[in-house]
Amino acid sequence: MAAFLFAFPGKLHRRERIADLFWPEMNTERSRAALNSALWRLRKILCQEPSSNGGRNLRSIGDDVVLDPEPWFHVDSNEVTELARRVASGSYCGETATRATIEAAIDLYQGPFLDGEEDSLFAEERERVHTCFVTLAHHALVFYIGQRDYAEAIAVCRKVLSFDPYRELFVRNMLGLLCLNEQRAEATKFFDRWQKVLRSEIGVGPMPETARVFQLVRQCDSHHDVESIWQALCLERRPQLNSVRL
């Protein structure tokens, strides 16, 4: 419940709705008691912050509950989505500052939002936050490929694929980057493992674009081939930040 309130600061939530979301197996009286107890515990936690003024930003307004946003608390999912919005709108100035902030936001992402909660509200927010994370990761990847910083680019791909293993744009980049980083044998092993899992769990093969990159990696034996792989990755360099629903 606390994660839910922190994820939507400043929004009014009906007590009945919160109780139904988190204590659906209980009758009305018991779920309301559980909600009151949870709110009391959350307020006690907020009180540990001296700037919280006794946790008064967690308020009950009639049949509603609201957690007012305050400058002293930060929510990872909100920071990721807010940064994606600001980058998409072009409100950031200065490449270095933007890149450093994006890298920090990527590090903040630790997996799907409220994973395991199946209500449509959570599913929609989970997809939105994840899309923003992937878009920011692509933005960082663009920079690293352009700078030929293959180790950092590989690290970005690994993080995205740890949460989203079938995102083939990052699979293609991973293959090419491993080869460019003089890890062609590792690229082959990675593709073989990934392809087997894809076929067994999803029942499909790689996209043609992914297969083409793998062929380039397998045939790579000259400087010209290396440049061909780099150019292939550059074709996918433009992040579609403006397409993200923020």
PyMOL commands that set and color helices and strands:
alter all, ss='L'
color gray80, all
select helices_A, chain A and resi 2-7+15-22+28-46+50-52+76-89+95-108+120-146+150-163+168-180+184-201+208-218+223-234+241-243
alter helices_A, ss='H'
color red, helices_A
select strands_A, chain A and resi 13-14+58-61+64-67
alter strands_A, ss='S'
color yellow, strands_A
deselect
rebuild
show_as cartoon
